């Protein structure tokens, strides 16, 4: 939301939509701001990435990087639709039942952190 407001023209419209698309919930935030090119969208979720430096918006370029990690940690994803001069829509897609996704993510994390032992239990 903050990025949508920061990168919209003064008095620009920012809209929020929430819908359920089983088995997921989708929250979309749209603005009519600067928009982004395909090249800019590729860098969007990289740490310390500030795409529109000429804007007066503050920040270090970590917000979307952290947001993506948190959303993916819950089994979701962030989708972006944008074109230069036509604004952007960010959609947060999360499973309605986070339990299965969280369990899978915990197993994957455990597999990375705990070395497998042959012939026995971990």
C-alpha positions as CSV (number, residue, x, y, z in Angstrom):
1,X,0.0,0.0,0.0
2,X,2.7,2.4,0.9
3,X,4.5,2.0,-2.4
4,X,1.2,2.5,-4.3
5,X,0.7,5.8,-2.5
6,X,4.3,6.9,-2.7
7,X,4.6,6.3,-6.5
8,X,1.1,7.6,-7.5
9,X,0.7,11.2,-8.7
10,X,-0.7,13.6,-6.1
11,X,-4.4,12.8,-5.7
12,X,-4.0,9.6,-7.6
13,X,-6.3,6.7,-7.0
14,X,-5.1,3.6,-5.2
15,X,-7.6,0.6,-5.1
16,X,-7.6,-2.5,-3.0
17,X,-9.5,-5.7,-4.0
18,X,-9.9,-8.9,-2.0
19,X,-11.3,-12.1,-3.4
20,X,-11.3,-15.8,-2.8
21,X,-10.3,-18.0,-5.7
22,X,-10.3,-21.4,-4.1
23,X,-8.0,-22.7,-2.8
24,X,-6.4,-19.3,-2.6
25,X,-7.2,-15.8,-1.3
26,X,-6.0,-12.9,-3.5
27,X,-5.4,-9.3,-2.3
28,X,-4.6,-6.8,-5.1
29,X,-3.4,-3.3,-4.8
30,X,-3.6,-1.1,-7.9
31,X,-2.3,2.4,-8.6
32,X,-2.1,4.7,-11.5
33,X,1.5,5.7,-10.9
34,X,4.7,5.5,-13.0
35,X,4.4,1.9,-13.9
36,X,7.5,-0.3,-14.7
37,X,9.2,-1.8,-17.7
38,X,9.9,-5.5,-18.1
39,X,13.5,-4.9,-17.1
40,X,12.5,-3.0,-14.0
41,X,10.0,-5.8,-13.0
42,X,12.9,-8.3,-13.2
43,X,14.8,-6.3,-10.6
44,X,11.8,-5.5,-8.4
45,X,12.3,-8.1,-5.7
46,X,16.1,-7.9,-5.5
47,X,17.5,-6.5,-2.2
48,X,18.3,-2.8,-2.2
49,X,16.6,-2.3,-5.5
50,X,15.1,1.2,-5.9
51,X,13.6,1.5,-9.3
52,X,12.4,5.2,-9.4
53,X,15.2,7.0,-7.6
54,X,14.0,10.4,-8.8
55,X,10.9,10.0,-6.6
56,X,11.1,11.5,-3.1
57,X,10.0,8.2,-1.5
58,X,12.2,7.1,1.3
59,X,13.4,3.6,1.9
60,X,16.3,1.2,1.4
61,X,14.8,-1.0,-1.3
62,X,14.1,-3.9,1.1
63,X,10.4,-3.9,1.5
64,X,9.4,-6.0,-1.5
65,X,12.3,-8.3,-1.0
66,X,11.2,-9.0,2.5
67,X,7.5,-9.2,1.6
68,X,8.2,-11.8,-1.1
69,X,10.2,-14.0,1.3
70,X,7.4,-13.8,3.9
71,X,4.7,-14.6,1.4
72,X,6.6,-17.5,-0.1
73,X,7.3,-18.8,3.4
74,X,3.5,-19.1,3.8
75,X,3.2,-21.0,0.4
76,X,2.0,-17.9,-1.5
77,X,3.3,-15.6,-4.2
78,X,3.3,-12.0,-5.3
79,X,2.3,-11.3,-8.9
80,X,3.0,-7.9,-10.6
81,X,1.3,-6.4,-13.7
82,X,2.7,-3.1,-14.8
83,X,3.5,-1.0,-17.9
84,X,5.4,2.3,-18.0
85,X,2.9,5.2,-17.6
86,X,0.0,2.9,-16.8
87,X,0.5,2.1,-13.1
88,X,0.9,-1.2,-11.4
89,X,-1.1,-4.0,-9.8
90,X,0.5,-6.1,-7.1
91,X,-1.4,-9.3,-6.1
92,X,-0.7,-11.2,-3.0
93,X,-1.8,-14.8,-3.5
94,X,-2.0,-17.0,-0.4
95,X,-3.4,-20.5,0.2
96,X,-6.7,-20.4,2.2
97,X,-5.4,-23.3,4.2
98,X,-1.9,-22.4,5.2
99,X,-1.4,-25.5,7.3
100,X,-0.4,-27.8,4.3
101,X,1.8,-25.1,2.8
102,X,3.5,-24.3,6.1
103,X,4.1,-28.0,6.8
104,X,5.7,-28.5,3.4
105,X,7.9,-25.4,3.9
106,X,9.0,-26.6,7.3
107,X,9.9,-30.0,5.9
108,X,12.0,-28.3,3.1
109,X,13.7,-26.1,5.7
110,X,14.4,-29.1,7.9
111,X,15.8,-31.0,5.0
112,X,18.2,-28.1,4.3
113,X,19.3,-27.7,7.9
114,X,19.5,-31.2,9.2
115,X,21.9,-33.5,7.3
116,X,20.5,-36.8,6.2
117,X,22.0,-39.8,7.9
118,X,22.2,-43.1,6.1
119,X,20.7,-46.1,7.8
120,X,19.0,-44.2,10.7
121,X,16.7,-41.5,11.7
122,X,17.5,-37.8,11.6
